[in-house]
Amino acid sequence: MTQHGKAISIQGINAVIVDMDYGESREDSGAALHFNIRFDIELYQKLYSISYSRPVQVDDHFSVSGDDYETLLQALEPDQVLTAKNQYSALTEQALHAELLPIAESVYEDIEYHSPDQDEE
């Protein structure tokens, strides 16, 4: 599943989710099944890719990964002192998650793991 061109704002900085893709994976045959969702985000004409992942049908939280994760946070950081040091604040990290986690959770709950029994209740 792919979705193109959703505008988002993180701490007043406009960005665009240019691509979103999700699926399932296992690290090996004995590992738990994981739901993964990748966001490709365009910010200042540069593309960043980050992924959220969580075990399937287990009460657990999403974890975030991706080579662009810290670079994206640094690009979103409004504090010039931190930016000059290639750092970012916890507020910037929270703002990014506040924008992307609801999308990841919605896709996980509504599309991938919607139980047919829920329709009958």
C-alpha positions in Angstrom: 0.0 0.0 0.0 1.3 3.4 -0.9 0.0 6.9 -0.4 1.5 10.0 -2.0 1.6 13.7 -1.1 0.3 14.2 2.5 1.2 17.7 3.8 2.3 17.7 7.5 3.6 20.4 9.8 6.1 19.7 12.6 6.7 22.5 14.9 5.5 24.9 12.3 7.8 23.5 9.6 6.0 22.2 6.5 7.0 18.9 5.1 5.3 16.3 2.8 5.0 12.6 3.2 5.7 11.8 -0.5 5.4 8.0 0.0 4.2 5.6 2.7 4.5 1.9 2.5 3.7 -0.9 4.9 4.1 -4.6 5.2 5.1 -7.5 7.5 8.4 -9.1 8.2 10.2 -11.7 10.3 13.9 -11.4 11.2 14.2 -15.2 11.0 11.8 -18.2 11.0 11.5 -18.3 14.8 11.0 -14.5 15.2 7.8 -12.8 15.9 5.9 -11.2 13.0 6.4 -7.5 12.8 4.3 -4.8 11.2 6.5 -2.1 9.5 5.6 1.2 8.0 8.0 3.4 6.1 7.5 7.2 5.6 9.4 9.0 2.9 9.3 12.7 3.9 10.4 15.7 1.8 11.7 18.6 3.7 13.6 21.5 2.2 13.8 19.6 -1.1 15.6 16.7 0.5 14.1 13.2 1.0 14.3 11.4 4.4 13.1 7.9 5.0 12.2 6.5 8.5 10.4 3.4 9.6 8.1 2.5 12.5 7.8 -1.2 13.5 6.0 -3.2 16.1 5.2 -6.8 16.8 1.9 -8.1 15.3 -1.0 -8.8 17.7 1.2 -8.1 20.8 0.4 -5.2 23.1 3.6 -3.2 22.4 4.7 0.2 21.1 6.2 1.2 17.8 9.9 1.6 17.6 11.5 3.9 15.1 14.5 3.4 12.9 16.2 4.5 9.7 19.5 6.0 8.6 17.7 9.3 8.1 16.1 9.5 11.5 18.6 11.7 13.3 19.3 13.7 10.2 15.6 14.5 9.8 15.3 15.5 13.5 18.3 17.8 13.1 16.7 19.4 10.0 13.5 19.9 12.0 15.2 21.5 15.0 14.3 25.2 15.4 17.0 25.9 18.0 19.9 27.2 16.1 22.4 26.4 18.9 21.4 22.7 18.8 21.4 22.8 14.9 25.0 24.2 14.9 26.0 21.2 17.0 24.1 18.7 14.8 21.8 18.0 17.7 18.1 18.1 18.3 15.8 18.5 21.3 13.4 16.0 22.9 10.6 18.5 21.9 11.5 18.1 18.2 11.5 14.3 18.6 8.1 14.4 20.3 6.7 16.7 17.6 7.8 14.3 14.9 6.2 11.3 16.6 3.0 13.3 17.4 2.6 13.7 13.6 3.6 10.3 12.4 2.6 7.9 15.1 -1.1 8.4 14.7 -0.8 7.6 11.0 1.2 4.4 11.8 -1.2 3.4 14.5 -4.2 4.0 12.2 -2.8 2.0 9.4 -1.9 -0.8 11.8 -5.4 -0.9 13.5 -7.7 -0.1 10.6 -6.1 -1.7 7.6 -3.8 -4.5 8.6 -5.3 -5.9 11.7 -9.0 -5.1 11.6 -10.9 -8.0 13.0 -14.1 -9.0 11.0 -15.7 -9.6 14.4 -15.5 -5.9 15.2 -18.0 -5.2 12.4 -20.6 -7.2 14.2 -20.4 -5.4 17.6 
